Structure formats: structure tokens, C-alpha cells
């Protein structure tokens, strides 16, 4: 899976960025509002923003709205080359009420999950163990075979392609613009 095209989640983000860029070029108000979340575009009026917007801005916007710090950060996490900071995609606010166990490191989290069961996820630089209710609230199916393929370990999955398929589901939901 060395080619970025082989990563469904990356391809999906690129597609969403292309659509955002295209809508912004046509002056779509929602697209322009999304792009104004970037500091370098924040103060521009509509005409100036339409003239200034580039694909890199759209890539940065969809990456940030998906819980990553930048486009480069999103690529490294989704491709599996980043193992320290996973961003915030795996712990949206709607999952806050569900029980979980937080750990500072992967080894501790893996040991606890081995004893208690559950699913090992990551949020920024921390690991957490969650149950099937959290996974469902996250928008994933806890019975999906990909969880077994990756040994229910998001940080160091046994099967990176399985994690990418689950990431693609999360990315699809996180980047779906309201109202279409």
C-alpha cells in the first residue's frame, strides 16, 4: 500500500477537497465559509477569497475538519506512517458520555485491553480502550470483520488495509458537508 491511491481514506479526502475547491471557485457561500476557517483566508471578502483559493487550501480545510492539524498530518496518519499524534477523529464530542480507559502509551493500553477486552483507539498522543457502544456511537460497526483483522488495535493494527477501510468510513462521515 505504498501508493497513496491505494488508501481509500486519502482518496476520499482528496475527492472532498476537489469538490470544496470547485464549489469555492463558483462562489458557493458554504464552501467559502469552510475555507475561512484557515487563518490565511479568514479576513478575505468573497471576491478576494474566490481569487485566492487554491487546492492546497481545500486540502488543508478538509484535513482540519477531519481532526488533523494539516494536510501533511492527515496523510501521515491515514497512510500509517504517523504513530505519535493521531488527531481527534477517533474521539468526537458525541462519544464523551461512553465509558473508556485512557492511557499515556500503547504498551499500557494494549495490556489493559488484553485484560478487559474492548477496542484500542488513539486521540492525539494518547491511547484509549473503549467498548462496542463507543464504536457504534463513533459511526463504526463493532462487528465489522476489519476489527478482527487489525486485532482491535488502531495504533498498531495487524492489517493496515483493514484500518484504512474503517478510516474511510469515518472520513466520509466527518467530511460530508451539511445539506449535501
DRENVOKOL-377893 format. One line per field, with one value per residue: residue in three letters; x negated, y negated, z negated of N, C-alpha, C, O in turn; residue number from 1. Coordinates in nm, 3 decimals, always signed. Each point is the difference from the previous one (the first is absolute). Example, Ala and Ser with C-alpha at 12.3 -4.5 7.8 and 13.67 -1.06 7.14 Angstrom:
2
r <- c(ALA, SER)
n_u <- c(-1.319, +0.139)
n_v <- c(+0.569, -0.107)
n_w <- c(-0.780, +0.138)
ca_u <- c(+0.089, -0.082)
ca_v <- c(-0.119, -0.119)
ca_w <- c(+0.000, -0.006)
c_u <- c(-0.090, +0.077)
c_v <- c(-0.120, -0.109)
c_w <- c(+0.000, -0.073)
o_u <- c(-0.104, -0.051)
o_v <- c(+0.002, -0.111)
o_w <- c(-0.066, -0.017)
k <- c(1, 2)
END
This chain:
180
r <- c(UNK, UNK, UNK, UNK, UNK, UNK, UNK, UNK, UNK, UNK, UNK, UNK, UNK, UNK, UNK, UNK, UNK, UNK, UNK, UNK, UNK, UNK, UNK, UNK, UNK, UNK, UNK, UNK, UNK, UNK, UNK, UNK, UNK, UNK, UNK, UNK, UNK, UNK, UNK, UNK, UNK, UNK, UNK, UNK, UNK, UNK, UNK, UNK, UNK, UNK, UNK, UNK, UNK, UNK, UNK, UNK, UNK, UNK, UNK, UNK, UNK, UNK, UNK, UNK, UNK, UNK, UNK, UNK, UNK, UNK, UNK, UNK, UNK, UNK, UNK, UNK, UNK, UNK, UNK, UNK, UNK, UNK, UNK, UNK, UNK, UNK, UNK, UNK, UNK, UNK, UNK, UNK, UNK, UNK, UNK, UNK, UNK, UNK, UNK, UNK, UNK, UNK, UNK, UNK, UNK, UNK, UNK, UNK, UNK, UNK, UNK, UNK, UNK, UNK, UNK, UNK, UNK, UNK, UNK, UNK, UNK, UNK, UNK, UNK, UNK, UNK, UNK, UNK, UNK, UNK, UNK, UNK, UNK, UNK, UNK, UNK, UNK, UNK, UNK, UNK, UNK, UNK, UNK, UNK, UNK, UNK, UNK, UNK, UNK, UNK, UNK, UNK, UNK, UNK, UNK, UNK, UNK, UNK, UNK, UNK, UNK, UNK, UNK, UNK, UNK, UNK, UNK, UNK, UNK, UNK, UNK, UNK, UNK, UNK, UNK, UNK, UNK, UNK, UNK, UNK)
n_u <- c(-0.081, -0.146, +0.110, -0.084, -0.100, -0.202, -0.080, +0.098, -0.109, -0.179, +0.017, +0.033, -0.178, -0.120, +0.081, -0.042, -0.203, -0.022, +0.084, -0.128, -0.165, +0.052, +0.036, -0.189, -0.076, +0.121, -0.184, -0.066, +0.211, +0.142, +0.032, +0.139, +0.217, +0.075, +0.051, +0.210, +0.053, +0.003, -0.155, -0.095, +0.138, -0.116, -0.206, -0.037, -0.038, +0.220, +0.049, -0.002, +0.191, +0.177, -0.015, +0.088, +0.222, -0.086, -0.091, -0.179, +0.074, +0.018, -0.188, -0.087, +0.093, -0.040, -0.188, -0.011, +0.076, -0.203, -0.053, +0.009, -0.200, -0.027, -0.045, -0.146, +0.087, +0.119, -0.111, -0.090, +0.142, +0.068, -0.167, +0.069, +0.018, +0.218, -0.184, -0.028, -0.012, +0.127, -0.112, +0.125, -0.125, -0.200, -0.028, +0.141, +0.031, +0.031, -0.217, +0.025, +0.195, -0.099, +0.104, -0.127, -0.126, -0.019, -0.078, -0.146, +0.035, -0.140, -0.211, -0.035, -0.032, -0.204, -0.150, -0.009, -0.100, -0.222, -0.046, -0.039, -0.193, +0.126, +0.053, -0.152, +0.055, +0.061, -0.122, +0.020, -0.026, +0.215, -0.046, +0.108, +0.066, +0.034, +0.189, +0.098, +0.018, -0.178, -0.054, +0.127, -0.059, -0.147, +0.139, -0.071, -0.071, +0.132, +0.189, -0.030, +0.057, +0.098, +0.207, +0.153, +0.116, +0.158, +0.116, +0.153, -0.129, +0.116, -0.034, +0.077, +0.079, +0.156, +0.181, -0.202, -0.043, -0.081, -0.219, -0.139, -0.008, -0.137, -0.217, -0.042, -0.005, -0.191, -0.155, +0.039, -0.037, -0.207, -0.020, +0.106, -0.036, -0.036, +0.144, -0.142)
n_v <- c(+0.120, +0.098, +0.142, -0.206, +0.042, +0.058, -0.208, +0.187, +0.086, +0.123, +0.216, +0.137, +0.064, +0.171, +0.204, +0.094, +0.098, +0.209, +0.167, +0.082, +0.143, +0.214, +0.137, +0.091, +0.181, +0.163, +0.011, +0.209, -0.074, +0.152, -0.001, -0.151, +0.055, +0.142, -0.085, -0.073, +0.208, -0.023, +0.078, +0.174, +0.147, +0.043, -0.075, +0.208, -0.180, -0.042, -0.218, -0.123, +0.005, -0.120, -0.218, -0.037, +0.002, +0.100, +0.092, -0.121, -0.166, +0.032, -0.008, -0.201, -0.096, +0.068, -0.089, -0.209, -0.029, +0.037, -0.216, -0.077, +0.072, +0.205, -0.145, -0.165, -0.172, -0.156, -0.153, -0.172, -0.167, -0.163, -0.147, -0.133, -0.196, -0.050, -0.051, -0.196, -0.071, +0.083, -0.154, -0.134, +0.054, +0.047, -0.221, +0.114, -0.210, +0.031, -0.031, -0.222, -0.019, +0.001, +0.182, -0.099, +0.115, -0.150, -0.030, +0.041, +0.200, -0.007, -0.061, -0.215, -0.150, -0.005, -0.118, -0.222, -0.092, -0.012, -0.189, -0.200, +0.025, +0.087, -0.216, +0.098, -0.154, -0.127, -0.073, -0.081, -0.110, -0.042, +0.111, +0.106, +0.021, +0.102, -0.110, +0.197, -0.011, +0.056, +0.217, +0.106, -0.016, +0.164, +0.168, +0.075, +0.118, -0.023, -0.018, -0.223, +0.095, -0.182, +0.002, +0.131, -0.085, -0.137, +0.191, -0.053, +0.030, -0.148, +0.038, +0.180, -0.139, +0.140, -0.128, -0.020, +0.194, +0.157, -0.006, +0.091, +0.223, +0.087, +0.034, +0.177, +0.189, +0.060, +0.105, +0.217, +0.144, +0.084, +0.153, +0.152, -0.065, -0.162, +0.162, +0.148)
n_w <- c(+0.000, +0.135, +0.130, +0.042, +0.198, -0.077, -0.004, -0.076, -0.176, +0.053, +0.056, -0.174, -0.120, +0.083, -0.045, -0.200, -0.015, +0.081, -0.127, -0.164, +0.053, +0.040, -0.175, -0.086, +0.106, -0.097, -0.131, +0.046, -0.010, +0.085, +0.221, +0.088, -0.012, +0.156, +0.201, -0.016, +0.055, +0.224, -0.141, +0.104, -0.099, -0.185, +0.031, +0.070, +0.132, -0.004, +0.020, -0.187, -0.116, +0.066, -0.052, -0.204, +0.015, -0.181, +0.183, +0.058, +0.133, +0.221, +0.121, +0.054, +0.181, +0.209, +0.083, +0.077, +0.210, +0.089, -0.017, +0.211, -0.069, +0.086, +0.166, -0.038, -0.113, +0.109, +0.121, -0.110, -0.043, +0.138, +0.019, -0.167, +0.110, +0.010, -0.118, +0.108, +0.212, -0.167, -0.118, +0.131, +0.177, -0.089, +0.033, +0.135, +0.065, +0.220, +0.051, +0.027, +0.108, +0.200, -0.081, -0.157, +0.143, -0.165, +0.209, -0.166, -0.095, +0.176, -0.042, -0.054, +0.164, +0.092, -0.117, +0.020, +0.179, -0.023, -0.109, +0.095, +0.109, +0.162, -0.030, +0.132, -0.156, +0.175, -0.172, +0.206, -0.193, +0.038, -0.189, +0.165, -0.215, +0.199, -0.057, -0.043, -0.223, -0.123, -0.030, -0.153, -0.216, -0.036, -0.056, -0.200, +0.176, -0.180, +0.120, +0.000, +0.195, +0.086, -0.085, +0.098, +0.173, -0.081, +0.014, +0.157, +0.183, -0.123, -0.217, -0.108, +0.158, -0.078, -0.034, +0.098, +0.105, -0.139, -0.057, +0.148, -0.009, -0.155, +0.049, +0.132, -0.117, -0.101, +0.122, +0.043, -0.166, -0.026, +0.161, -0.124, +0.211, -0.151, -0.050, -0.100)
ca_u <- c(+0.081, -0.088, +0.060, +0.110, +0.125, +0.048, +0.064, +0.136, +0.024, -0.070, +0.073, +0.125, -0.031, -0.035, +0.125, +0.075, -0.070, +0.023, +0.137, +0.001, -0.071, +0.086, +0.113, -0.052, -0.029, +0.128, +0.053, +0.095, -0.015, -0.041, -0.139, -0.084, +0.000, -0.088, -0.138, -0.038, -0.052, -0.146, -0.042, -0.044, +0.115, +0.105, +0.044, +0.029, +0.139, +0.031, -0.069, -0.142, -0.017, +0.016, -0.122, -0.118, +0.008, -0.075, +0.031, -0.066, +0.088, +0.109, -0.059, -0.022, +0.130, +0.063, -0.084, +0.030, +0.137, +0.002, -0.067, -0.145, -0.057, -0.034, +0.011, -0.112, +0.032, +0.104, -0.063, -0.087, +0.082, +0.082, -0.088, -0.061, -0.139, +0.002, +0.041, -0.002, +0.115, +0.105, +0.105, +0.118, +0.111, +0.049, +0.069, +0.088, +0.070, +0.118, -0.042, -0.041, +0.072, -0.024, -0.114, -0.125, -0.118, -0.107, -0.136, -0.101, -0.075, +0.058, -0.027, +0.093, +0.135, +0.013, +0.008, +0.132, +0.099, -0.015, +0.066, +0.141, +0.066, +0.033, -0.064, -0.104, +0.003, -0.096, +0.041, -0.125, -0.116, +0.046, +0.074, +0.115, +0.069, +0.143, +0.084, +0.073, +0.094, -0.081, -0.027, +0.124, +0.022, -0.102, +0.050, -0.055, +0.065, -0.093, -0.008, -0.069, -0.113, -0.127, -0.051, -0.078, -0.119, -0.102, -0.016, +0.067, -0.106, -0.008, -0.133, -0.091, +0.090, -0.059, +0.032, +0.016, +0.110, +0.125, +0.016, +0.033, +0.144, +0.074, -0.027, +0.079, +0.136, -0.001, -0.029, +0.121, +0.097, -0.055, -0.016, +0.126, +0.054, +0.141, +0.090, -0.044)
ca_v <- c(-0.120, -0.115, -0.105, -0.066, +0.036, +0.124, -0.032, -0.052, -0.118, -0.112, -0.029, -0.065, -0.138, -0.075, -0.023, -0.104, -0.127, -0.043, -0.054, -0.126, -0.097, -0.033, -0.082, -0.132, -0.073, -0.051, -0.095, +0.061, -0.062, +0.101, +0.036, -0.112, -0.003, +0.108, -0.039, -0.112, +0.051, -0.008, -0.135, -0.083, -0.038, -0.048, -0.138, -0.035, -0.005, +0.109, -0.012, +0.024, +0.140, +0.077, -0.020, +0.050, +0.140, +0.102, +0.136, +0.023, -0.052, +0.096, +0.117, -0.035, -0.015, +0.131, +0.067, -0.059, +0.033, +0.142, +0.019, +0.000, -0.134, -0.049, +0.103, +0.092, +0.081, +0.096, +0.102, +0.089, +0.085, +0.091, +0.097, +0.086, -0.035, -0.077, +0.088, -0.074, -0.089, +0.049, -0.098, +0.008, +0.066, +0.119, -0.032, -0.118, -0.037, +0.084, +0.124, -0.033, +0.067, +0.144, +0.035, +0.033, -0.001, -0.075, +0.041, -0.088, +0.068, +0.117, +0.125, +0.004, +0.017, +0.137, +0.091, -0.018, +0.057, +0.145, +0.044, -0.042, +0.006, -0.129, -0.049, -0.095, -0.114, -0.106, -0.139, -0.076, +0.082, +0.092, +0.119, +0.027, +0.126, -0.029, +0.117, +0.002, -0.111, -0.113, +0.024, -0.029, -0.145, -0.056, +0.016, +0.123, +0.123, +0.077, +0.138, +0.001, +0.093, -0.073, -0.011, +0.121, -0.002, -0.090, +0.039, -0.104, -0.093, -0.107, -0.060, +0.093, +0.103, +0.116, -0.015, -0.143, -0.019, +0.007, -0.128, -0.099, +0.011, -0.061, -0.144, -0.055, -0.018, -0.118, -0.117, -0.028, -0.064, -0.126, -0.102, -0.017, -0.132, -0.008, -0.035, +0.050)
ca_w <- c(+0.000, +0.002, +0.082, -0.071, +0.065, -0.058, -0.128, +0.022, -0.082, +0.063, +0.123, -0.038, -0.039, +0.122, +0.073, -0.073, +0.020, +0.139, +0.006, -0.075, +0.082, +0.115, -0.047, -0.038, +0.124, +0.049, -0.098, -0.092, -0.132, -0.101, +0.028, -0.040, -0.147, -0.046, +0.028, -0.089, -0.127, +0.009, -0.039, +0.113, +0.083, -0.090, +0.018, +0.139, +0.042, +0.092, +0.128, -0.024, -0.034, +0.125, +0.079, -0.071, -0.042, +0.073, -0.046, -0.129, -0.104, -0.017, -0.066, -0.141, -0.065, -0.028, -0.100, -0.131, -0.038, -0.030, -0.128, +0.016, -0.006, +0.133, +0.103, -0.020, -0.118, +0.041, +0.085, -0.076, -0.087, +0.079, +0.067, -0.101, -0.031, -0.124, -0.109, -0.125, -0.014, +0.089, +0.019, -0.088, +0.070, -0.069, -0.125, +0.017, -0.123, -0.023, -0.066, -0.136, -0.109, -0.005, -0.085, +0.067, -0.085, +0.065, -0.031, +0.059, +0.104, +0.065, -0.073, -0.114, +0.053, +0.051, -0.116, -0.061, +0.092, -0.009, -0.124, -0.004, +0.130, +0.059, +0.121, -0.031, +0.092, -0.031, +0.008, -0.004, -0.041, -0.104, +0.039, -0.082, +0.021, +0.001, +0.023, +0.127, +0.005, +0.047, +0.141, +0.072, -0.004, +0.088, +0.136, +0.055, -0.042, -0.084, +0.048, +0.129, +0.000, +0.001, -0.137, -0.029, +0.088, -0.056, -0.141, -0.079, -0.041, +0.099, -0.001, +0.069, +0.053, +0.067, +0.142, +0.027, +0.097, -0.077, -0.068, +0.102, +0.033, -0.110, +0.010, +0.112, -0.051, -0.087, +0.082, +0.079, -0.089, -0.053, +0.103, +0.074, -0.027, -0.039, +0.109, +0.130)
c_u <- c(-0.086, +0.059, +0.119, +0.135, +0.059, +0.071, +0.135, +0.024, -0.067, +0.072, +0.130, -0.023, -0.035, +0.124, +0.081, -0.066, +0.022, +0.140, +0.010, -0.066, +0.087, +0.117, -0.047, -0.030, +0.126, +0.069, +0.104, -0.027, -0.045, -0.145, -0.095, -0.008, -0.092, -0.146, -0.048, -0.044, -0.153, -0.044, -0.037, +0.115, +0.110, +0.054, +0.039, +0.150, +0.021, -0.080, -0.150, -0.026, +0.013, -0.127, -0.122, +0.000, -0.074, +0.037, -0.062, +0.084, +0.115, -0.050, -0.021, +0.132, +0.063, -0.083, +0.033, +0.140, +0.016, -0.078, -0.152, -0.051, -0.027, +0.021, -0.112, +0.023, +0.103, -0.061, -0.083, +0.080, +0.076, -0.084, -0.071, -0.145, -0.012, +0.048, -0.001, +0.126, +0.105, +0.110, +0.119, +0.118, +0.062, +0.068, +0.082, +0.078, +0.121, -0.035, -0.042, +0.072, -0.030, -0.122, -0.122, -0.114, -0.111, -0.136, -0.098, -0.073, +0.067, -0.021, +0.094, +0.142, +0.021, +0.012, +0.139, +0.108, -0.007, +0.071, +0.150, +0.076, +0.024, -0.082, -0.101, -0.002, -0.106, +0.068, -0.124, -0.115, +0.036, +0.072, +0.120, +0.061, +0.148, +0.077, +0.077, +0.101, -0.070, -0.024, +0.123, +0.028, -0.100, +0.044, -0.055, +0.076, -0.099, -0.015, -0.070, -0.124, -0.134, -0.056, -0.084, -0.128, -0.111, -0.023, +0.057, -0.098, -0.020, -0.142, -0.101, +0.082, -0.078, +0.020, +0.031, +0.114, +0.135, +0.024, +0.037, +0.147, +0.086, -0.021, +0.086, +0.145, +0.008, -0.023, +0.123, +0.100, -0.049, -0.007, +0.126, +0.058, +0.148, +0.082, -0.050, -0.137)
c_v <- c(-0.126, -0.117, -0.060, +0.033, +0.127, -0.024, -0.065, -0.130, -0.124, -0.042, -0.073, -0.145, -0.086, -0.034, -0.110, -0.136, -0.054, -0.062, -0.133, -0.110, -0.047, -0.090, -0.140, -0.084, -0.060, -0.091, +0.056, -0.048, +0.101, +0.042, -0.111, -0.010, +0.109, -0.039, -0.112, +0.049, +0.002, -0.142, -0.090, -0.046, -0.070, -0.139, -0.038, -0.009, +0.107, -0.005, +0.030, +0.146, +0.089, -0.010, +0.068, +0.151, +0.094, +0.136, +0.028, -0.053, +0.098, +0.126, -0.026, -0.009, +0.136, +0.077, -0.052, +0.038, +0.149, +0.030, +0.005, -0.144, -0.062, +0.113, +0.103, +0.093, +0.105, +0.112, +0.098, +0.092, +0.103, +0.106, +0.092, -0.031, -0.083, +0.090, -0.072, -0.083, +0.038, -0.102, +0.029, +0.075, +0.114, -0.028, -0.128, -0.025, +0.089, +0.131, -0.021, +0.075, +0.150, +0.031, +0.037, -0.009, -0.070, +0.047, -0.096, +0.067, +0.125, +0.128, +0.017, +0.028, +0.143, +0.101, -0.009, +0.060, +0.152, +0.057, -0.027, +0.021, -0.139, -0.030, -0.106, -0.108, -0.102, -0.136, -0.084, +0.093, +0.102, +0.120, +0.014, +0.133, -0.029, +0.129, -0.014, -0.115, -0.128, +0.013, -0.030, -0.150, -0.073, +0.008, +0.124, +0.120, +0.082, +0.146, +0.010, +0.090, -0.071, -0.021, +0.122, +0.003, -0.088, +0.024, -0.104, -0.102, -0.104, -0.053, +0.084, +0.116, +0.115, -0.010, -0.148, -0.028, +0.005, -0.132, -0.108, +0.006, -0.062, -0.152, -0.063, -0.024, -0.125, -0.128, -0.039, -0.077, -0.138, -0.109, -0.022, -0.137, +0.006, -0.043, +0.042, -0.022)
c_w <- c(+0.000, +0.079, -0.072, +0.061, -0.057, -0.133, +0.026, -0.074, +0.061, +0.127, -0.030, -0.043, +0.121, +0.082, -0.067, +0.018, +0.141, +0.013, -0.073, +0.081, +0.117, -0.045, -0.039, +0.123, +0.061, -0.101, -0.095, -0.143, -0.107, +0.019, -0.046, -0.152, -0.057, +0.019, -0.091, -0.138, +0.001, -0.032, +0.118, +0.089, -0.080, +0.032, +0.142, +0.027, +0.107, +0.130, -0.015, -0.032, +0.123, +0.083, -0.063, -0.023, +0.095, -0.056, -0.136, -0.116, -0.028, -0.069, -0.149, -0.076, -0.032, -0.102, -0.140, -0.047, -0.031, -0.128, +0.007, +0.003, +0.135, +0.101, -0.016, -0.118, +0.036, +0.083, -0.082, -0.092, +0.083, +0.072, -0.099, -0.030, -0.127, -0.112, -0.135, -0.022, +0.104, +0.026, -0.090, +0.061, -0.081, -0.134, +0.017, -0.129, -0.029, -0.073, -0.145, -0.110, -0.016, -0.084, +0.084, -0.101, +0.079, -0.047, +0.069, +0.116, +0.052, -0.079, -0.118, +0.050, +0.050, -0.114, -0.065, +0.090, -0.002, -0.121, +0.001, +0.131, +0.054, +0.124, -0.038, +0.109, -0.041, +0.016, -0.025, -0.037, -0.108, +0.060, -0.091, +0.039, -0.016, +0.023, +0.131, +0.012, +0.049, +0.150, +0.085, +0.005, +0.089, +0.146, +0.069, -0.055, -0.084, +0.045, +0.137, -0.010, +0.000, -0.140, -0.036, +0.084, -0.058, -0.149, -0.095, -0.057, +0.111, +0.014, +0.076, +0.056, +0.065, +0.150, +0.027, +0.097, -0.071, -0.072, +0.101, +0.039, -0.110, -0.001, +0.110, -0.044, -0.087, +0.078, +0.080, -0.086, -0.045, +0.105, +0.083, -0.032, -0.034, +0.121, +0.138, +0.033)
o_u <- c(+0.036, -0.029, +0.087, +0.102, +0.120, +0.066, +0.008, +0.061, +0.058, +0.021, +0.036, +0.075, +0.042, +0.011, +0.052, +0.069, +0.020, +0.016, +0.065, +0.052, +0.010, +0.030, +0.070, +0.024, -0.007, +0.115, +0.074, -0.110, -0.085, -0.073, -0.104, -0.106, -0.072, -0.083, -0.119, -0.043, -0.063, +0.056, +0.030, -0.019, +0.098, +0.121, +0.033, +0.078, -0.096, -0.056, -0.058, -0.101, -0.079, -0.044, -0.090, -0.106, +0.011, +0.057, +0.060, -0.001, +0.037, +0.069, +0.032, +0.009, +0.044, +0.057, +0.019, +0.020, +0.103, -0.006, -0.065, +0.075, +0.002, +0.030, +0.025, -0.032, -0.015, +0.028, +0.010, -0.036, -0.002, +0.047, -0.060, -0.068, -0.109, +0.107, +0.013, +0.056, -0.018, +0.098, -0.011, +0.107, +0.121, +0.041, -0.033, +0.017, +0.034, +0.089, -0.029, -0.064, +0.035, -0.099, +0.011, +0.015, -0.035, -0.018, +0.030, -0.046, +0.093, +0.092, +0.055, +0.072, +0.106, +0.075, +0.059, +0.091, +0.103, +0.050, +0.079, +0.123, -0.051, -0.057, +0.032, -0.026, -0.071, +0.084, -0.059, -0.034, -0.088, +0.050, -0.003, -0.006, +0.043, -0.057, -0.015, +0.032, +0.057, +0.016, -0.010, +0.039, +0.030, -0.048, +0.012, +0.064, -0.103, -0.096, -0.013, -0.076, -0.101, -0.122, -0.106, -0.105, -0.118, -0.064, -0.049, +0.021, -0.062, -0.041, -0.077, -0.005, -0.104, -0.078, +0.107, +0.066, +0.092, +0.112, +0.081, +0.063, +0.099, +0.093, +0.054, +0.060, +0.094, +0.064, +0.031, +0.058, +0.079, +0.007, +0.000, +0.040, +0.076, -0.036, +0.046, -0.045)
o_v <- c(-0.098, -0.115, +0.072, -0.007, +0.024, +0.090, -0.114, -0.093, -0.108, -0.118, -0.095, -0.088, -0.115, -0.110, -0.089, -0.101, -0.120, -0.103, -0.093, -0.112, -0.120, -0.100, -0.099, -0.121, -0.101, -0.041, -0.077, +0.015, -0.032, +0.017, +0.028, -0.030, -0.024, +0.025, -0.010, -0.081, +0.011, -0.095, -0.119, -0.088, -0.048, -0.020, -0.116, +0.081, +0.063, +0.101, +0.070, +0.057, +0.092, +0.099, +0.045, +0.060, -0.011, +0.011, +0.069, +0.057, +0.023, +0.055, +0.083, +0.041, +0.022, +0.074, +0.079, +0.029, +0.042, +0.115, +0.039, -0.092, -0.122, +0.113, +0.120, +0.118, +0.117, +0.118, +0.121, +0.117, +0.119, +0.112, +0.100, +0.080, -0.010, +0.061, +0.063, +0.000, -0.023, +0.032, +0.074, +0.005, +0.023, +0.093, -0.104, +0.090, +0.021, +0.067, +0.096, +0.040, +0.060, -0.073, +0.061, -0.058, +0.043, +0.033, -0.056, -0.068, +0.053, +0.081, +0.108, +0.081, +0.059, +0.096, +0.102, +0.068, +0.067, +0.113, +0.084, -0.003, -0.098, +0.089, -0.090, +0.030, +0.020, -0.019, +0.006, +0.090, +0.060, -0.005, -0.045, +0.043, -0.059, +0.103, -0.098, -0.041, -0.077, -0.097, -0.062, -0.053, -0.107, -0.076, +0.014, -0.008, +0.043, +0.067, +0.110, -0.009, +0.058, -0.009, -0.013, +0.041, +0.029, -0.081, -0.016, -0.055, +0.029, -0.040, -0.051, +0.112, -0.021, +0.056, -0.049, -0.103, -0.073, -0.051, -0.088, -0.104, -0.066, -0.076, -0.109, -0.100, -0.079, -0.102, -0.119, -0.099, -0.095, -0.118, -0.081, -0.025, +0.078, -0.094, -0.052, +0.040)
o_w <- c(-0.065, -0.031, -0.049, -0.068, +0.013, -0.051, +0.046, +0.053, +0.000, +0.025, +0.071, +0.040, +0.009, +0.054, +0.068, +0.014, +0.018, +0.065, +0.049, +0.008, +0.027, +0.065, +0.025, -0.001, +0.071, +0.021, -0.061, -0.052, -0.083, -0.097, -0.060, -0.055, -0.096, -0.088, -0.029, -0.082, -0.105, +0.055, -0.002, +0.083, +0.057, -0.002, +0.024, -0.051, +0.045, +0.042, +0.082, +0.042, +0.018, +0.059, +0.071, -0.017, +0.122, -0.109, -0.083, -0.109, -0.115, -0.085, -0.085, -0.116, -0.112, -0.081, -0.092, -0.118, -0.054, -0.043, -0.097, +0.034, +0.014, -0.039, +0.011, +0.006, -0.037, -0.024, +0.019, -0.016, -0.032, +0.020, +0.039, -0.065, -0.056, +0.011, -0.105, -0.109, +0.119, +0.067, -0.097, -0.061, +0.010, -0.069, -0.056, -0.082, -0.116, -0.053, -0.071, -0.098, -0.102, +0.005, +0.107, -0.107, +0.109, -0.117, +0.105, +0.091, -0.061, -0.012, -0.022, -0.058, -0.024, +0.010, -0.036, -0.049, +0.011, +0.003, -0.044, +0.000, -0.056, +0.063, -0.079, +0.116, -0.099, +0.087, -0.107, +0.077, -0.061, +0.112, -0.115, +0.115, -0.099, +0.035, +0.072, +0.112, +0.077, +0.074, +0.106, +0.104, +0.053, +0.085, +0.122, -0.105, +0.052, -0.039, +0.054, -0.096, -0.041, -0.016, -0.061, -0.049, +0.016, -0.067, -0.112, -0.109, +0.102, +0.109, +0.081, -0.052, +0.063, +0.077, -0.035, -0.010, +0.037, -0.002, -0.030, +0.020, +0.030, -0.024, -0.019, +0.039, +0.013, -0.026, +0.011, +0.045, -0.006, -0.035, +0.092, -0.114, +0.057, +0.071, +0.102, +0.107)
k <- c(1, 2, 3, 4, 5, 6, 7, 8, 9, 10, 11, 12, 13, 14, 15, 16, 17, 18, 19, 20, 21, 22, 23, 24, 25, 26, 27, 28, 29, 30, 31, 32, 33, 34, 35, 36, 37, 38, 39, 40, 41, 42, 43, 44, 45, 46, 47, 48, 49, 50, 51, 52, 53, 54, 55, 56, 57, 58, 59, 60, 61, 62, 63, 64, 65, 66, 67, 68, 69, 70, 71, 72, 73, 74, 75, 76, 77, 78, 79, 80, 81, 82, 83, 84, 85, 86, 87, 88, 89, 90, 91, 92, 93, 94, 95, 96, 97, 98, 99, 100, 101, 102, 103, 104, 105, 106, 107, 108, 109, 110, 111, 112, 113, 114, 115, 116, 117, 118, 119, 120, 121, 122, 123, 124, 125, 126, 127, 128, 129, 130, 131, 132, 133, 134, 135, 136, 137, 138, 139, 140, 141, 142, 143, 144, 145, 146, 147, 148, 149, 150, 151, 152, 153, 154, 155, 156, 157, 158, 159, 160, 161, 162, 163, 164, 165, 166, 167, 168, 169, 170, 171, 172, 173, 174, 175, 176, 177, 178, 179, 180)
END
